[in-house]
Every structure is written in structure tokens, then in C-alpha cells.
Amino acid sequence: MKQGKEDFKLVKDSDNESKRNYIFQNNTKTKAAFYFVAFVLVILIVAVTATAYVL
């Protein structure tokens, strides 16, 4: 069976609402979640680095 061509994009713009193949949407909830996850990752990296020097 052949599968149709997939149109995969990373960020959904507000002018094209008909397609659903997006990872992120361009809105405040997505931006807030991205900054929260990035902040937690930075804290974890700093904690791992600090414990490597202390132990």
C-alpha cells in the first residue's frame, strides 16, 4: 500500500488552521511550557555538575 505525502511542520502558524501535523502551536501556553521545561533541565544539569565536583 502506498501512503500519501505527509506535510510535517514544527510550528503551527495561526493562518493555516486546516492541517494538524504540528508538534508545537504558536501560542502562550506552548511558550510557557517550553521555558518551564528548559528551566528544569538547566537546574538538573547544574545539580549534576555540582555533585560531580563535591563528591
Secondary structure as the mmCIF struct_conf table of DSSP 4:
data_model
#
loop_
_struct_conf.conf_type_id
_struct_conf.id
_struct_conf.beg_label_comp_id
_struct_conf.beg_label_asym_id
_struct_conf.beg_label_seq_id
_struct_conf.end_label_comp_id
_struct_conf.end_label_asym_id
_struct_conf.end_label_seq_id
HELX_LH_PP_P HELX_LH_PP_P1 GLY A 4 GLU A 6
STRN STRN1 LYS A 9 LYS A 12
TURN_TY1_P TURN_TY1_P1 SER A 14 ASP A 15
BEND BEND1 SER A 18 SER A 18
STRN STRN2 TYR A 22 GLN A 25
BEND BEND2 ASN A 26 ASN A 27
HELX_RH_AL_P HELX_RH_AL_P1 THR A 28 VAL A 54
#
